[in-house]
Amino acid sequence: QMAPLYKKITLPKLDGPFDRSAQNAHDFSFNMMYAHALEESLRLINIAQRAYDKAVEEEDVYAIIQKKAELDYCLKNLRLSSIAAAADVDEIPL
């Protein structure tokens, strides 16, 4: 069996008025990383879509096939990352 591709981060239990601060900081940083990854995915999808549209316009069958595969790959990655972000990482089978 393969080792997990990630290491689960466990935060130490804190007492006092700031006991939720560590979890809130962790959640905030995850959301910021996800927002950046989403923005980058959308940027790559836009590039792939324009390249595909150009290939269709030029009626270049080879380029159409290649650019369609690239576009599909970008869209599938976006879907997978959205599923992963919505679920607990431990719930996703590798």
Secondary structure, 3 states (H helix, E strand, C coil): CCCCCCCCCCCCCCCCCCCCHHHHHHHHHHHHHHHHHHHHHHHHHHHHHHHHHHHHHHCCHHHHHHHHHHHHHHHHHHHHHHHHHHCCHHHCCC
